[in-house]
Amino acid sequence: MVGIGKILFFSVVTGIFTYLVVSWLPFISPIRLTIGVVVFVIVFLLVAVFTRTLTRADLGTLQPLTDGWVHCVNPYIV
């Protein structure tokens, strides 16, 4: 399967899993949304790494993006 096809397929699978997890939570919508985002990101990254959809090189290119986001949220982090 081509890389973009794998990413799309595993995004759909992860989205369905996240929906099933979040639909059972008895919390208000903003809390369910936050938990859903966390579950989706964790599950997607785990599935993508284990199925070799994302490689170390791909994760290396994402690091500067996350570093910039952390400094944008809290500029006092060194």
FENDAZI-V484550 format. One record per pair of residues at least 4 apart in sequence whose C-alpha atoms are under 8 Angstrom apart, sorted by sequence separation. I is the first residue (numbers start at 1). GAP is how many residues later the second one is. D is the distance in whole Angstrom. If there is no record, write none. Layout:
i=I gap=GAP d=D
i=I gap=GAP d=D
This chain:
i=1 gap=4 d=6
i=2 gap=4 d=6
i=3 gap=4 d=6
i=4 gap=4 d=6
i=5 gap=4 d=6
i=6 gap=4 d=6
i=7 gap=4 d=6
i=8 gap=4 d=6
i=9 gap=4 d=6
i=10 gap=4 d=6
i=11 gap=4 d=6
i=12 gap=4 d=6
i=13 gap=4 d=6
i=14 gap=4 d=6
i=15 gap=4 d=6
i=16 gap=4 d=6
i=17 gap=4 d=6
i=18 gap=4 d=6
i=19 gap=4 d=6
i=20 gap=4 d=7
i=21 gap=4 d=7
i=27 gap=4 d=6
i=28 gap=4 d=6
i=29 gap=4 d=6
i=30 gap=4 d=6
i=31 gap=4 d=6
i=32 gap=4 d=6
i=33 gap=4 d=6
i=34 gap=4 d=6
i=35 gap=4 d=6
i=36 gap=4 d=6
i=37 gap=4 d=6
i=38 gap=4 d=6
i=39 gap=4 d=6
i=40 gap=4 d=6
i=41 gap=4 d=6
i=42 gap=4 d=6
i=43 gap=4 d=6
i=44 gap=4 d=6
i=45 gap=4 d=6
i=46 gap=4 d=6
i=47 gap=4 d=6
i=48 gap=4 d=6
i=49 gap=4 d=6
i=54 gap=4 d=6
i=55 gap=4 d=6
i=56 gap=4 d=6
i=57 gap=4 d=6
i=58 gap=4 d=7
i=59 gap=4 d=7
i=60 gap=4 d=8
i=61 gap=4 d=8
i=62 gap=4 d=7
i=63 gap=4 d=6
i=64 gap=4 d=6
i=65 gap=4 d=6
i=66 gap=4 d=6
i=67 gap=4 d=6
i=68 gap=4 d=6
i=69 gap=4 d=6
i=70 gap=4 d=6
i=71 gap=4 d=5
i=1 gap=5 d=6
i=27 gap=5 d=6
i=48 gap=5 d=5
i=49 gap=5 d=5
i=54 gap=5 d=7
i=70 gap=5 d=8
i=71 gap=5 d=7
i=48 gap=6 d=5
i=49 gap=6 d=7
i=71 gap=6 d=6
i=25 gap=7 d=7
i=70 gap=7 d=8
i=71 gap=7 d=8
i=22 gap=10 d=6
i=22 gap=11 d=8
i=22 gap=13 d=7
i=22 gap=14 d=6
i=21 gap=15 d=8
i=19 gap=17 d=7
i=18 gap=18 d=6
i=18 gap=21 d=6
i=18 gap=22 d=6
i=15 gap=25 d=7
i=14 gap=26 d=6
i=14 gap=29 d=6
i=14 gap=30 d=6
i=11 gap=33 d=7
i=10 gap=34 d=7
i=10 gap=37 d=7
i=10 gap=38 d=7
i=7 gap=41 d=7
i=7 gap=46 d=7
i=6 gap=47 d=6
i=3 gap=50 d=6
